[in-house]
Amino acid sequence: MLHASDKNLSWWQIRNLIVAGGDPNASLNGKTVSGRRINIVGSETCSNTKVFGMLSPLANTGAMTQAVSALNIKCGNAAAGPVNVTITPGNVQLVLTDDGKGGDVVAGDGIFSTNWKPACGTGQVTFTFDNGKSYGVNVAACAKANPKTGPAGTQTKITGTGYTANEIVDIFFDDVMVDTVNADGSGKVSDTIKVPNNAKKGKHTITVSGQTSGLAAAATFKVT
């Protein structure tokens, strides 16, 4: 219906209007980014309604490079940016942009993003945005490789913590799954993998991903 009323709307403008034009619903607070229920009339007549909410990372995440992203819209369009956030403890300051560069996927779509790489052992942190809104995130999962360097064909031991007890865990070398194991009753992972014989020299990412928890953490291996 929105597209029928204005065929010049982009897909992301339609998405934003659906989100911003909804009716506030207290029962949805904390369950959806907007806390709103769809109202097509509200979307068609939206005027100056702002919506803000953190999209990622989720409340539980792992130690690896990942996107920090927030929806920041005014009806169908992006609200003014950039968006600044401080992560505590540590007082890490990040600037989220909507320019389609770096960690941002689509320029001007109202989702402001950048990349963040928490370390193993980070634990519970708070994201506080410059508009005063704050969100808690627990960096639960951790993955390590030992050794961290060696030629192609090297055997390296992969260990992980913070996963769900006994869940199935997939291990990837870059984008290729190289093994599947089970976490133990404490959510710990231990496995030995072989660095592919055709791995090129340089840094590669080993990702340990839980099938049940959805948690993923990564370690770096440098092929020499």
DARAPE-V720139 format. One line per field, one symbol per residue. phi: phi as a letter, one per 20 degrees, with the letter a starting at -180 (. if undefined). burial: I if it has 16 or more other ideal C-beta (glycine too) atoms within 10 Angstrom, else O. A space follows every 50 residues. Layout:
BEGIN
phi=???
burial=???
END
This chain:
BEGIN
phi=.ffffbfeffffffgfffffefegcgfefndcfemcdgbfffffdgbmed ccafebffgcbceafbedcbecccledfffcfddcddcfolfdcdeccdm dleeecfmendebbdbcfegnfmfccedefenfcbecdeeebcccbfecq fgnfecedcbcnefgmffcedddledfdaccdfefdnecbbdcdfgfeff fpecddddcefefmfccccdcded
burial=OIOOOOOOIOOIIIIIIIIIIIOOOOOOOOOOOIIIOOOOOIIOOIOOIO IIIIOOIOOOIIIIOIIIIIIIIIIIOIIOIOIOIOIOOOOOOIOIIIOO OOIIOOOOIIIIIIOIOIOIOIOOIOIOIOOOOOIOIIIIIIIIIOOOOO OOOIOIOIOIIIIIOOIOIOIIIOOOOIOOIOIOOOIOIOIOIOIOOOIO OOOIOIIIIIOOIOIIIIIOIOIO
END
